[in-house]
Amino acid sequence: MLVPRHTMEAEHAIMRIFRSTIALAIVGAIIIGGFSAILAVRSIEVPAATASTLASASSGTTLKGTPNGQAQSPTPTSTTPPPTLTSTPTIAGGCGGSSVDWRGVIISVNRGASTFAFDVNGTSYTISITSQTSYSGGVGSFGDLSPNMPAHVHATQCLDGSYQATNIDVQQDS
């Protein structure tokens, strides 16, 4: 039995396509996409009332209390309002994130901005103070801080990435 030439050419063209890595990649993407679509459709949940309504309607049984025994969408009976979003309490300036506990040296003090530069192992951080900042180790207020003082600083990170001191403990020179 002889096969027409145009059929053989078509078969060779198909074989050349499947030998191409690009074509194989495209075919693979189509197959994976198809499986992903099937999984996505299967993962959609149908509410229990709708599922039972659909099952009854498709099984040929009539539903009582509906015109002509036709299935109707269930009417929601709950009057519960949707949940409201709440935020985690923070202190002034959007601070209250992760806390840090550093030992280092005060580099400089900016009394006008209520901040000080603090060196921790060669990295400088600008730390702000508030009326809630507490002091210990021989200092009682922000005004007592000065450059070159070794200190132990507890602070919280603010939303903007800055730091706000909760406690400053100046270390006494030994």
PyMOL commands that set and color helices and strands:
alter all, ss='L'
color gray80, all
select helices_A, chain A and resi 5-19+21-43+48-58+67-69+142-144
alter helices_A, ss='H'
color red, helices_A
select strands_A, chain A and resi 95-110+115-120+123-128+134-136+150-158+163-170
alter strands_A, ss='S'
color yellow, strands_A
deselect
rebuild
show_as cartoon
